Amino acid sequence: MTIVFFGTSDRSAPILESLNSNFSLKLCITKDDVVVGRHQTTKETGVKSWAKQNGITFYPIKTNLKDEAEIVTEHIKSTGAELGVVADFGFIVPESILAAFPKGLINVHFSLLPKYRGASPVQHTILNGDQLTGITYQLMEKSLDTGPVLHQTEYKFNFTETSGELYTTLFALAAKELPKVIVDYTSGKLTPRKQNESEVSYTYSPTHPKTTYIYKEDARISWNKPVGDIERELRAYNPWPISWTSLNELVAAGTKVAGLTNLKRSADAIKTVKIYSAQPVEGKLHIERIQVEGGKVLTWQEFANGYLV
């Protein structure tokens, strides 16, 4: 069976390897290169890098998928693909592209739909302290994550994973399961079932409530929250955008952070601080790795030696 893949991040590599080994993967649709960092370095998506390394044709979306739907559809039809697979893509797929696949488009979504429709299901699973997450394989429709479900797999995690670690685990699991899901669906063994609309929830951003993406502003620490909630945020927003505050706000939060005293250098008080990891112990946050704006990531002891009285 000939397949087209839609995706962006380097987390997709296990799924790409699986599709390439078990089917005829002919084309990858991904995002265009972006310019990042102070040095304005051009960065290509993980999917583009993988496709180049493995000799698979790729097409980078330069503006948005709706504007480029006609040319993308032409690329799809040139492959003769019967089925498409989407994972961690970031675009709504127009109906014209959905119609280009005789057997449809399977979306690999990292929650148990209809819970956590949207772009950040794993982050919200951690933020809300859920005990269970999973993977949903669904047929795509024009609306966000509304399509019928082919198969679901539950995954119970251990409440220590960051979103990056949990995504890695779920992508690896999806790579193992996806070939069977595809074969069972295309052979008629799986019957698509509608989602229960009464159980729907979305992963809306706290600071941009009309979208389901994560923003840097979402990761600003609110020190009036319980320590357990803050610790979940640290894990949910790692590896991006990383929970942050200012040195001044951090010191002011001394009742919730272990080992805090006064700043040695008051001029640094407005600098942004990123907290990479911490543990909640007896009602206080024990910070493990921390970074002051313009510096390197430090252990708590290194930070205390340099910045605290």
Secondary structure, 3 states (H helix, E strand, C coil): CEEEEEECCHHHHHHHHHHHHHCEEEEEEEECCEEECCCCEEECCHHHHHHHHHCCEEEEECCCCCCCHHHHHHHHHHHCCCEEEEECCCCCCCHHHHCCCCCCEEEEECCCCCCCECCCHHHHHHHCCCCEEEEEEEECCCCCCCCCEEEEEEEECCCCCCHHHHHHHHHHHHHHHHHHHHHHHHCCCCCCECCCHHHCCECCCCCCCCCCCCCHHHHECCCCCCHHHHHHHHHHCCCCCCCEEEHHHHHHCCCCECCCCCECCHHHCCCEEEEEEEEEECCEEEEEEEEECCCCEEEHHHHHHHHEC
